[in-house]
Amino acid sequence: RHFSAGVVHMRATTMVLGAIVFTQVANVLNCRTNTVSVFKKGLFKNKNIWYGIIFEIILFFILTVTPGIQQVFNTTILTMSDWLFLFLLPVPLVLLDELRKWLMYHHKNI
């Protein structure tokens, strides 16, 4: 029973850390502009942002799969469904901010 609780705790710790990493991906994309759609500005125009995002995801991956580092950060290997959840996590956050920008623009022009 104690071992099972430890595994659940490590997975939860890893998912929380992953959620922070991937919501920061949405945050950096949303912060590129306060009023103009990130899609109009060019989602892939700033390559340095994408280098940072890729580096952050690789670093998170290393934290989850490297023995020794796993023990230090109390992380564990994630399932494919965990990774899918994390990669999809920024999507609604970006879309909600796009809706906010659209509403602000159209509210000004009414």
CORPE-V515985 format. One record per residue. N is the residue number from 1. RES is the residue in one small letter. SS is DSSP state (H for helix, E for strand, - for the rest). PHI is phi in radians with two decimals (* if undefined). OMEGA is omega in radians with two decimals (999 if undefined). Layout:
N/RES/SS/PHI/OMEGA + N/RES/SS/PHI/OMEGA
This chain:
1/r/-/*/-3.14 + 2/h/H/-1.10/3.13 + 3/f/H/-1.08/-3.13 + 4/s/H/-1.06/3.13 + 5/a/H/-1.12/3.12 + 6/g/H/-1.14/3.12 + 7/v/H/-1.15/3.12 + 8/v/H/-1.10/3.14 + 9/h/H/-1.12/3.13 + 10/m/H/-1.14/3.12 + 11/r/H/-1.16/3.12 + 12/a/H/-1.10/3.10 + 13/t/H/-1.05/-3.14 + 14/t/H/-1.13/-3.13 + 15/m/H/-1.18/3.09 + 16/v/H/-1.13/3.10 + 17/l/H/-1.07/3.10 + 18/g/H/-1.10/3.12 + 19/a/H/-1.09/3.09 + 20/i/H/-1.11/-3.14 + 21/v/H/-1.05/-3.03 + 22/f/H/-1.33/3.03 + 23/t/H/-1.26/3.05 + 24/q/H/-1.21/3.02 + 25/v/H/-1.07/3.10 + 26/a/H/-1.08/-3.11 + 27/n/H/-1.06/-3.12 + 28/v/H/-1.17/3.10 + 29/l/H/-1.20/3.14 + 30/n/H/-1.19/-3.08 + 31/c/-/-1.39/-3.14 + 32/r/-/-1.08/3.13 + 33/t/-/-2.70/3.13 + 34/n/-/-1.58/-3.02 + 35/t/-/-2.16/-3.09 + 36/v/-/-1.61/3.10 + 37/s/-/-1.02/3.10 + 38/v/H/-1.11/3.12 + 39/f/H/-1.30/3.06 + 40/k/H/-1.26/-3.13 + 41/k/H/-1.22/-3.12 + 42/g/-/1.94/-3.07 + 43/l/-/-1.03/-3.08 + 44/f/-/-1.92/-3.07 + 45/k/-/-1.18/-3.13 + 46/n/-/-1.62/-3.08 + 47/k/H/-1.15/-3.13 + 48/n/H/-1.10/3.08 + 49/i/H/-1.07/-3.11 + 50/w/H/-1.21/3.03 + 51/y/H/-1.07/3.11 + 52/g/H/-1.12/3.12 + 53/i/H/-1.10/-3.14 + 54/i/H/-1.10/3.11 + 55/f/H/-1.05/-3.12 + 56/e/H/-1.09/3.14 + 57/i/H/-1.20/3.10 + 58/i/H/-1.10/3.11 + 59/l/H/-1.07/3.09 + 60/f/H/-1.07/3.12 + 61/f/H/-1.03/3.12 + 62/i/H/-1.05/3.12 + 63/l/H/-1.11/-3.07 + 64/t/H/-1.63/-3.04 + 65/v/H/-2.05/-3.04 + 66/t/-/-1.62/3.08 + 67/p/-/-1.00/-3.07 + 68/g/-/1.63/3.07 + 69/i/H/-1.20/3.09 + 70/q/H/-1.00/-3.11 + 71/q/H/-1.16/-3.13 + 72/v/H/-1.13/-3.07 + 73/f/H/-1.72/3.12 + 74/n/-/1.00/-3.14 + 75/t/-/-1.92/3.13 + 76/t/-/-2.57/3.10 + 77/i/-/-1.18/-3.14 + 78/l/-/-1.69/3.08 + 79/t/-/-1.42/3.10 + 80/m/H/-1.08/3.12 + 81/s/H/-1.18/3.05 + 82/d/H/-1.09/-3.13 + 83/w/H/-1.11/3.11 + 84/l/H/-1.06/3.10 + 85/f/H/-1.00/-3.10 + 86/l/H/-1.12/-3.14 + 87/f/H/-1.19/3.12 + 88/l/H/-1.50/-3.10 + 89/l/H/-0.96/3.13 + 90/p/H/-1.20/-3.02 + 91/v/H/-1.01/3.14 + 92/p/H/-1.13/3.13 + 93/l/H/-1.19/3.09 + 94/v/H/-1.19/-3.12 + 95/l/H/-1.13/3.09 + 96/l/H/-1.13/3.11 + 97/d/H/-1.21/3.06 + 98/e/H/-1.10/3.08 + 99/l/H/-1.11/3.10 + 100/r/H/-1.03/3.14 + 101/k/H/-1.12/3.14 + 102/w/H/-1.10/3.13 + 103/l/H/-1.11/3.11 + 104/m/H/-1.11/-3.13 + 105/y/H/-1.13/-3.10 + 106/h/H/-1.30/3.08 + 107/h/H/-1.18/3.11 + 108/k/H/-1.16/-3.05 + 109/n/-/-1.64/3.11 + 110/i/-/-1.56/999
